[in-house]
Amino acid sequence: MEEIIRTPDPVLVGAVEALLGAEGIAVLVADRHISAIEARIVAFPLRVLVPADQADRARRLIREAGWGDELRPPA
């Protein structure tokens, strides 16, 4: 799995999950529970991970959707 986004914004994460899921890309959102428990403070951001072999495609889709500024550098 490769981390492609790290953010405290649950709305963005939901939108990315929907976008990638609609394209058949599996998404894992890490730290969802700790982020919710800690009231979404920046110290515990949500992390969006995708399979490494689909990371380039996921990044392209996210850029096309206008969220390219949210992407983490490739691993």
N, C-alpha and C positions, 0 to 999 in steps of 0.2 A: 504494500500500500504506500502511496505517496501523498504527502500533505500538499494540497494546492491552495487552500485558503485558511487563514487564522483571523478570527474576528469576534468581537463581543456582540455582534448584531444578529439576533435570531431571525429577523425578517430576511436578511440577505441569505443566511444559511438555508432557510426554507425555500427561497426562490431558486437557489443553486441546486438543492436536492431535487426540486421539481423539474428543472431544466435538464439535468443530467439523467435523472430517472426516465424521463420521456424519451431520451435518446438511447436507453438501454445500458447506461453506465452505472455500475454499482457504486453507492456512496455510503461511507461510514462517517458519522459525525461523532468525533471523540470529545470527551469532556462535557457532554450535554448536561449530565446530572450535577456535576460539581459546579458548573456555571450557573445552573438554576438555583442550587442551594445557596450559593454565595451572591445571589442577586445580580449576576452578570457583571461583576466588577472586572476591570481590564486584566487583573492578575490571572483570571481563569477564562481565557477566550475559548470559543468553540473552534474546533479544527475539522475541516472537511478533507477527507482522504478518499482517494480513488485507487483502483488497481494500477500498478506502475505501467502496465502495457496499454492503459487507456488514458494516461495522464495528459499526453500531448493533445489528444482529441478533446478531452474535457477542458483544457486550457483554451483551445481554439473556440469552443462553444461559449465559454464564459466571456472571452474577449468580444465575440460577436454580439453577445447580449448587452454589452456595455459595462461590464464589471471587471474589466482587465486590470484596473488599478488595485483591485483586492487580491490579485494572485501573488502567491509566494514564488520566489525564484525556483527554477527546476532543481531537483536534487542532484 
